[in-house]
Protein backbone atom coordinates (compact mmCIF):
# COMPACT_ATOMS: atom_id res chain seq x y z
CA UNK A 1 0.00 0.00 0.00
CA UNK A 2 1.31 3.45 -0.95
CA UNK A 3 1.20 6.32 1.54
CA UNK A 4 -1.00 9.28 0.59
CA UNK A 5 -0.19 12.86 1.56
CA UNK A 6 -3.36 14.91 2.09
CA UNK A 7 -3.35 18.70 1.88
CA UNK A 8 -6.43 19.43 3.95
CA UNK A 9 -8.18 21.90 6.22
CA UNK A 10 -9.84 23.75 3.33
CA UNK A 11 -12.22 23.23 5.07
CA UNK A 12 -11.80 20.61 7.82
CA UNK A 13 -15.47 19.68 7.27
CA UNK A 14 -14.70 18.26 3.83
CA UNK A 15 -11.25 16.96 4.80
CA UNK A 16 -12.87 14.76 7.43
CA UNK A 17 -14.96 13.28 4.61
CA UNK A 18 -11.82 12.62 2.58
CA UNK A 19 -10.30 10.76 5.51
CA UNK A 20 -13.48 8.73 6.05
CA UNK A 21 -14.01 7.92 2.36
CA UNK A 22 -10.40 6.94 1.64
CA UNK A 23 -10.29 4.67 4.66
CA UNK A 24 -13.68 3.16 3.80
CA UNK A 25 -12.53 2.43 0.26
CA UNK A 26 -9.35 0.75 1.50
CA UNK A 27 -11.32 -1.33 4.00
CA UNK A 28 -13.89 -2.33 1.36
CA UNK A 29 -11.10 -3.53 -0.93
CA UNK A 30 -8.90 -5.28 1.64
CA UNK A 31 -11.37 -6.14 4.40
CA UNK A 32 -10.69 -6.77 8.05
CA UNK A 33 -8.93 -4.04 9.98
CA UNK A 34 -7.23 -2.50 6.94
CA UNK A 35 -7.17 1.28 6.65
CA UNK A 36 -5.29 3.87 4.63
CA UNK A 37 -1.65 4.79 5.09
CA UNK A 38 -1.77 8.59 4.97
CA UNK A 39 -0.23 11.79 6.28
CA UNK A 40 -2.36 14.93 6.65
CA UNK A 41 -1.29 18.56 6.61
CA UNK A 42 -4.33 20.53 7.76
CA UNK A 43 -4.29 24.30 7.21
CA UNK A 44 -6.04 26.94 9.29
CA UNK A 45 -8.75 27.74 6.74
CA UNK A 46 -9.24 31.28 8.09
CA UNK A 47 -5.75 32.14 6.86
CA UNK A 48 -6.40 30.54 3.46
CA UNK A 49 -9.79 32.24 3.00
CA UNK A 50 -8.35 35.66 3.88
CA UNK A 51 -5.62 35.33 1.25
CA UNK A 52 -8.19 34.16 -1.29
CA UNK A 53 -10.29 37.26 -0.61
CA UNK A 54 -7.22 39.46 -1.01
CA UNK A 55 -6.31 37.70 -4.25
CA UNK A 56 -2.85 36.88 -2.89
CA UNK A 57 -2.41 33.63 -4.79
CA UNK A 58 1.38 33.91 -4.67
CA UNK A 59 1.31 33.62 -0.89
CA UNK A 60 -1.12 30.72 -1.15
CA UNK A 61 1.09 29.01 -3.71
CA UNK A 62 4.08 29.31 -1.40
CA UNK A 63 2.10 27.82 1.52
CA UNK A 64 0.79 24.86 -0.44
CA UNK A 65 4.10 24.07 -2.11
CA UNK A 66 5.86 24.14 1.26
CA UNK A 67 3.28 21.79 2.78
CA UNK A 68 3.37 19.43 -0.22
CA UNK A 69 7.17 19.18 -0.03
CA UNK A 70 6.96 18.43 3.70
CA UNK A 71 4.44 15.66 3.01
CA UNK A 72 6.80 14.13 0.46
CA UNK A 73 9.73 14.40 2.86
CA UNK A 74 7.59 12.69 5.52
CA UNK A 75 7.04 9.71 3.24
CA UNK A 76 4.01 10.55 1.10
CA UNK A 77 4.12 8.72 -2.24
CA UNK A 78 1.40 10.91 -3.81
CA UNK A 79 -0.18 14.26 -2.93
CA UNK A 80 -3.94 14.79 -2.74
CA UNK A 81 -5.18 18.38 -2.54
CA UNK A 82 -8.47 18.06 -0.64
CA UNK A 83 -10.26 21.04 -2.19
CA UNK A 84 -11.46 22.05 -5.65
CA UNK A 85 -10.73 25.79 -5.49
CA UNK A 86 -7.05 25.47 -4.62
CA UNK A 87 -6.49 23.34 -7.73
CA UNK A 88 -5.97 26.75 -9.31
CA UNK A 89 -2.42 26.17 -8.00
CA UNK A 90 -2.21 22.49 -9.00
CA UNK A 91 0.41 23.05 -11.69
CA UNK A 92 2.78 24.87 -9.35
CA UNK A 93 2.39 22.21 -6.66
CA UNK A 94 2.86 19.33 -9.10
CA UNK A 95 6.04 20.83 -10.55
CA UNK A 96 7.52 21.27 -7.06
CA UNK A 97 7.26 17.65 -5.92
CA UNK A 98 8.74 14.39 -7.14
CA UNK A 99 5.73 12.19 -6.44
CA UNK A 100 2.42 11.99 -8.35
CA UNK A 101 -0.20 14.70 -7.83
CA UNK A 102 -3.73 13.25 -8.01
CA UNK A 103 -5.88 15.93 -9.69
CA UNK A 104 -9.51 16.31 -8.64
CA UNK A 105 -10.71 17.40 -12.10
CA UNK A 106 -9.27 14.19 -13.61
CA UNK A 107 -11.37 12.17 -11.18
CA UNK A 108 -14.46 14.15 -12.17
CA UNK A 109 -13.73 13.88 -15.90
CA UNK A 110 -13.26 10.11 -15.77
CA UNK A 111 -16.64 9.72 -14.06
CA UNK A 112 -18.35 12.03 -16.58
CA UNK A 113 -16.89 10.04 -19.46
CA UNK A 114 -18.26 6.80 -17.98
CA UNK A 115 -21.73 8.33 -18.26
CA UNK A 116 -21.04 9.44 -21.85
CA UNK A 117 -21.90 13.07 -21.10
CA UNK A 118 -20.54 15.94 -23.17
CA UNK A 119 -21.84 19.00 -21.29
CA UNK A 120 -22.05 19.48 -17.54
CA UNK A 121 -22.83 22.26 -15.12
CA UNK A 122 -19.90 23.39 -12.97
CA UNK A 123 -20.71 24.60 -9.46
CA UNK A 124 -18.41 25.57 -6.61
CA UNK A 125 -16.84 28.71 -5.21
CA UNK A 126 -16.73 31.85 -7.33
CA UNK A 127 -13.05 31.16 -8.02
CA UNK A 128 -13.83 27.74 -9.52
CA UNK A 129 -16.80 28.94 -11.56
CA UNK A 130 -15.33 32.19 -12.86
CA UNK A 131 -11.81 31.07 -13.75
CA UNK A 132 -10.72 28.51 -16.33
CA UNK A 133 -8.33 26.24 -14.37
CA UNK A 134 -11.10 23.66 -13.86
CA UNK A 135 -13.08 23.97 -17.08
CA UNK A 136 -9.88 23.94 -19.17
CA UNK A 137 -8.80 20.67 -17.55
CA UNK A 138 -12.20 19.15 -18.33
CA UNK A 139 -11.99 20.42 -21.90
CA UNK A 140 -8.91 18.25 -22.48
CA UNK A 141 -11.26 15.29 -21.96
CA UNK A 142 -13.74 16.69 -24.49
CA UNK A 143 -16.13 17.89 -21.78
CA UNK A 144 -17.84 21.27 -22.06
CA UNK A 145 -18.95 23.19 -18.98
CA UNK A 146 -21.80 25.56 -18.19
CA UNK A 147 -21.57 27.86 -15.17
CA UNK A 148 -24.41 29.58 -13.30
CA UNK A 149 -25.31 33.23 -13.77
CA UNK A 150 -23.38 35.83 -11.80
CA UNK A 151 -26.23 36.10 -9.29
CA UNK A 152 -26.41 32.33 -8.84
CA UNK A 153 -22.63 32.13 -8.46
CA UNK A 154 -22.93 34.62 -5.60
CA UNK A 155 -25.62 32.48 -3.95
CA UNK A 156 -23.52 29.33 -4.19
CA UNK A 157 -20.36 31.04 -2.95
CA UNK A 158 -22.17 32.39 0.11
CA UNK A 159 -23.77 29.03 0.91
CA UNK A 160 -20.33 27.42 0.84
CA UNK A 161 -18.43 29.97 2.94
CA UNK A 162 -21.16 31.20 5.29
CA UNK A 163 -22.85 27.84 5.93
CA UNK A 164 -21.21 24.63 4.73
CA UNK A 165 -17.67 25.46 5.86
CA UNK A 166 -19.17 26.07 9.29
CA UNK A 167 -21.11 22.79 9.30
CA UNK A 168 -24.47 24.53 8.79
CA UNK A 169 -26.92 22.64 6.55
CA UNK A 170 -30.12 24.46 5.57
CA UNK A 171 -33.03 23.01 3.62
CA UNK A 172 -33.60 26.45 2.05
CA UNK A 173 -30.03 26.43 0.74
CA UNK A 174 -30.50 22.95 -0.72
CA UNK A 175 -33.58 24.18 -2.58
CA UNK A 176 -31.65 27.22 -3.83
CA UNK A 177 -28.94 24.91 -5.21
CA UNK A 178 -31.51 22.67 -6.88
CA UNK A 179 -33.11 25.72 -8.53
CA UNK A 180 -29.69 26.68 -9.91
CA UNK A 181 -29.20 23.13 -11.21
CA UNK A 182 -32.54 23.25 -13.01
CA UNK A 183 -31.56 26.54 -14.67
CA UNK A 184 -28.30 25.00 -15.88
CA UNK A 185 -30.16 21.94 -17.14
CA UNK A 186 -32.38 24.26 -19.21
CA UNK A 187 -29.16 25.69 -20.68
CA UNK A 188 -27.95 22.25 -21.76
CA UNK A 189 -26.25 20.70 -18.71
CA UNK A 190 -26.61 16.91 -18.72
CA UNK A 191 -25.20 16.54 -15.21
CA UNK A 192 -23.80 18.70 -12.41
CA UNK A 193 -20.29 18.76 -10.97
CA UNK A 194 -20.34 19.46 -7.25
CA UNK A 195 -17.10 21.34 -7.72
CA UNK A 196 -16.66 22.27 -4.09
CA UNK A 197 -15.80 19.58 -1.58
CA UNK A 198 -18.40 20.98 0.87
CA UNK A 199 -21.39 20.76 -1.53
CA UNK A 200 -21.83 16.96 -1.09
CA UNK A 201 -22.46 17.66 2.60
CA UNK A 202 -25.71 19.36 1.52
CA UNK A 203 -26.71 17.60 -1.70
CA UNK A 204 -27.31 13.91 -2.31
CA UNK A 205 -28.01 11.98 -5.57
CA UNK A 206 -31.63 11.39 -4.57
CA UNK A 207 -32.25 15.14 -4.41
CA UNK A 208 -32.42 15.49 -8.20
CA UNK A 209 -32.89 13.44 -11.38
CA UNK A 210 -29.67 14.97 -12.71
CA UNK A 211 -26.44 13.03 -12.25
CA UNK A 212 -24.40 14.70 -9.51
CA UNK A 213 -20.64 14.28 -9.69
CA UNK A 214 -19.49 14.30 -6.07
CA UNK A 215 -15.87 15.42 -6.41
CA UNK A 216 -15.04 14.60 -2.80
CA UNK A 217 -16.09 10.98 -3.26
CA UNK A 218 -14.58 10.64 -6.74
CA UNK A 219 -11.26 12.17 -5.71
CA UNK A 220 -11.10 10.00 -2.58
CA UNK A 221 -11.79 6.90 -4.61
CA UNK A 222 -9.07 7.79 -7.12
CA UNK A 223 -6.61 8.41 -4.28
CA UNK A 224 -7.44 5.07 -2.65
CA UNK A 225 -7.05 3.30 -5.99
CA UNK A 226 -3.58 4.81 -6.36
CA UNK A 227 -2.67 3.66 -2.87
CA UNK A 228 -3.78 0.13 -3.75
CA UNK A 229 -2.34 0.30 -7.29
CA UNK A 230 -5.79 -0.39 -8.75
CA UNK A 231 -6.57 0.55 -12.38
LINVENTA-V580178 format. One record per pair of residues at least 6 apart in sequence whose ideal C-beta (glycine too) atoms are under 8 Angstrom apart, sorted by sequence separation. I is the first residue (numbers start at 1). GAP is how many residues later the second one is. D is the distance in Angstrom with one decimal. If there is no record, write none. Layout:
I GAP D
I GAP D
This chain:
9 6 5.8
51 6 7.7
81 6 6.1
122 6 7.0
123 6 6.8
128 6 5.3
138 6 7.9
139 6 7.7
147 6 6.9
162 6 7.8
163 6 7.2
194 6 5.4
205 6 7.8
224 6 7.9
225 6 7.5
8 7 3.4
27 7 5.4
72 7 7.1
94 7 4.0
122 7 6.1
138 7 5.8
163 7 6.1
205 7 5.4
26 8 5.6
27 8 6.2
51 8 5.3
52 8 7.0
71 8 6.0
93 8 6.1
112 8 5.9
148 8 6.6
181 8 7.6
184 8 6.8
204 8 7.8
6 9 7.0
26 9 5.8
51 9 5.1
81 9 6.7
94 9 8.0
194 9 6.3
203 9 6.3
205 9 7.9
8 10 6.6
26 10 4.7
124 10 7.5
135 10 4.3
163 10 5.9
8 11 7.9
25 11 8.0
68 11 5.1
90 11 6.6
134 11 7.7
181 11 5.2
6 12 6.3
23 12 4.7
48 12 6.7
51 12 8.0
81 12 6.8
122 12 6.4
135 12 7.7
200 12 7.9
6 13 7.4
23 13 4.9
90 13 5.9
122 13 6.2
22 14 4.8
79 14 6.9
159 14 4.7
200 14 4.5
48 15 7.7
200 15 7.7
22 16 6.7
87 16 6.7
122 16 7.8
192 16 7.6
200 16 5.1
19 17 8.0
64 17 7.4
87 17 5.6
130 17 7.5
159 17 6.9
200 17 6.6
4 18 6.9
79 18 5.9
87 18 6.5
120 18 7.7
129 18 4.5
159 18 6.9
192 18 5.4
194 18 5.8
197 18 6.3
19 19 7.5
129 19 6.6
191 19 5.8
192 19 7.3
194 19 6.3
196 19 7.7
197 19 4.5
43 20 7.2
79 20 6.3
81 20 7.5
84 20 5.8
190 20 7.8
191 20 3.8
192 20 5.4
193 20 4.6
194 20 5.4
195 20 5.9
19 21 7.1
78 21 5.4
79 21 7.4
83 21 8.0
155 21 5.7
156 21 6.9
189 21 7.4
190 21 7.5
191 21 7.1
192 21 6.9
194 21 5.8
64 22 6.5
77 22 5.5
78 22 4.5
79 22 5.1
80 22 5.1
177 22 7.4
191 22 6.2
193 22 6.6
194 22 7.7
197 22 7.8
76 23 6.4
77 23 7.7
78 23 7.3
79 23 7.1
81 23 6.9
120 23 6.4
122 23 4.4
130 23 6.9
43 24 7.3
78 24 5.6
118 24 7.1
119 24 7.5
120 24 7.6
121 24 7.3
122 24 6.9
123 24 7.9
129 24 5.1
156 24 6.6
1 25 7.5
15 25 7.3
64 25 5.6
68 25 5.1
72 25 5.2
118 25 6.7
119 25 4.6
120 25 6.0
121 25 5.0
122 25 5.3
123 25 6.7
155 25 6.9
177 25 6.8
178 25 7.8
185 25 6.1
41 26 4.4
60 26 7.2
72 26 6.5
112 26 7.6
117 26 7.3
118 26 6.2
119 26 7.4
120 26 7.2
121 26 7.4
177 26 6.0
15 27 6.3
65 27 6.3
69 27 6.4
72 27 5.4
119 27 6.4
121 27 7.4
126 27 5.4
129 27 7.4
181 27 5.9
61 28 5.0
64 28 7.8
65 28 5.8
68 28 6.5
69 28 6.3
109 28 7.2
113 28 6.3
126 28 7.3
152 28 4.6
174 28 5.5
41 29 6.6
60 29 6.4
64 29 5.5
68 29 5.3
105 29 5.5
109 29 5.4
112 29 7.4
173 29 6.4
174 29 6.4
178 29 6.3
181 29 5.9
12 30 6.3
41 30 5.8
108 30 7.1
113 30 7.5
126 30 7.9
178 30 5.9
57 31 6.9
61 31 5.1
65 31 4.6
106 31 7.3
109 31 8.0
110 31 7.9
112 31 5.5
125 31 7.6
126 31 4.4
152 31 6.9
4 32 6.4
6 32 5.8
8 32 5.4
9 32 7.7
39 32 5.6
57 32 6.8
61 32 7.9
105 32 4.0
109 32 4.0
124 32 7.2
125 32 5.5
148 32 5.2
164 32 7.8
169 32 6.5
4 33 7.0
5 33 7.2
6 33 7.0
8 33 6.8
9 33 3.6
10 33 5.9
12 33 6.9
52 33 7.4
105 33 6.0
123 33 5.7
165 33 5.9
169 33 5.5
174 33 6.7
3 34 4.4
4 34 4.3
5 34 5.1
6 34 4.6
7 34 5.7
8 34 4.7
9 34 3.8
11 34 4.8
103 34 7.0
109 34 5.9
149 34 7.4
164 34 3.8
1 35 7.7
2 35 7.2
3 35 6.4
4 35 7.4
5 35 8.0
6 35 7.1
8 35 7.2
9 35 6.7
10 35 5.5
39 35 5.2
125 35 5.7
148 35 7.0
164 35 7.1
1 36 5.2
3 36 6.5
5 36 7.3
7 36 7.6
9 36 5.5
39 36 6.6
124 36 7.6
125 36 7.5
148 36 6.3
160 36 5.3
39 37 5.4
164 37 5.6
10 38 5.5
38 38 7.9
48 38 7.6
146 38 5.3
160 38 5.4
164 38 6.1
9 39 7.6
85 39 6.7
88 39 6.4
160 39 7.1
84 40 5.3
85 40 4.8
88 40 8.0
156 40 7.9
84 41 7.4
146 41 5.3
85 42 4.9
146 42 6.1
85 43 5.3
88 43 6.4
90 43 7.3
146 43 4.9
159 43 7.5
84 44 5.4
88 45 4.7
87 46 6.3
87 47 6.7
145 48 7.6
84 50 6.9
87 50 8.0
123 54 7.5
7 57 6.3
123 57 7.1
123 58 7.8
7 60 5.8
121 60 6.5
7 61 6.3
134 61 6.3
18 62 7.3
5 63 7.1
121 63 3.6
7 64 7.1
18 64 4.7
121 64 7.3
6 65 7.8
5 66 3.2
121 66 8.0
129 66 7.6
5 67 6.6
15 67 4.9
128 67 5.1
14 68 6.5
121 68 3.6
128 68 6.7
5 69 7.3
14 69 7.1
119 69 5.2
120 69 5.7
123 69 6.3
124 69 7.7
119 70 6.0
120 70 6.2
121 70 7.2
123 70 6.5
124 70 7.7
5 71 2.7
119 71 5.5
120 71 4.8
121 71 4.5
122 71 5.1
123 71 6.3
124 71 3.4
125 71 5.6
3 72 5.3
4 72 6.4
5 72 7.8
7 72 6.5
10 72 6.7
118 72 7.0
120 72 6.5
121 72 6.7
123 72 5.5
124 72 4.0
3 73 5.5
4 73 7.4
5 73 6.7
7 73 6.9
9 73 8.0
10 73 4.1
117 73 4.4
120 73 5.5
122 73 5.3
123 73 7.0
3 74 5.1
4 74 5.7
5 74 4.8
6 74 5.1
7 74 4.7
8 74 4.4
117 74 5.2
2 75 4.2
4 75 8.0
5 75 6.8
7 75 6.1
8 75 7.9
10 75 7.5
52 75 6.8
124 75 7.3
2 76 6.4
4 76 5.6
6 76 5.5
7 76 7.8
10 76 6.0
115 76 6.6
123 76 6.6
7 79 7.7
112 79 6.7
112 81 7.7
108 85 5.6
7 86 8.0
108 87 7.5
120 93 7.1
5 94 7.6
117 94 7.3
115 96 5.9
112 101 6.3
111 102 5.5
108 105 5.3
108 107 5.4
111 107 5.2
107 108 6.8
110 108 7.8
108 110 5.8
84 111 4.9
85 111 7.0
104 111 5.5
107 111 4.1
108 111 7.9
49 112 7.0
84 112 5.4
107 112 4.6
110 112 7.6
84 113 6.0
83 114 5.6
104 114 7.8
107 114 7.2
82 115 6.4
104 115 4.5
107 115 4.2
106 116 7.3
102 117 7.2
45 120 6.8
102 120 5.8
102 121 5.3
102 124 6.0
100 126 7.0
84 131 5.8
82 137 7.6
80 139 7.0
80 143 4.7
78 145 7.2
78 148 5.4
78 149 7.6
13 151 6.8
13 152 6.2
11 153 7.9
13 153 7.9
11 154 4.2
13 154 5.6
18 179 7.5
17 180 7.2
15 182 7.9
14 183 3.6
17 183 7.3
14 184 5.1
17 184 7.3
13 185 6.1
10 187 8.0
11 187 6.5
14 187 7.1
13 188 6.4
36 188 6.8
38 189 8.0
37 190 6.9
36 191 6.3
21 195 6.9
25 195 6.5
29 195 7.4
21 196 5.9
25 196 5.7
18 198 6.5
22 198 4.9
26 198 5.5
30 198 7.5
17 199 5.3
21 199 3.7
25 199 3.7
29 199 5.8
21 200 7.2
25 200 7.8
18 201 7.5
22 201 5.7
26 201 6.7
29 201 7.3
14 202 5.9
18 202 5.4
22 202 5.0
26 202 6.9
17 203 7.6
21 203 7.8
18 205 7.9
22 205 7.7
4 219 5.5
4 222 7.4
4 223 5.5
2 224 6.4
3 224 7.5
2 225 4.8
1 226 5.5
2 226 7.9
1 227 6.4
2 227 7.1
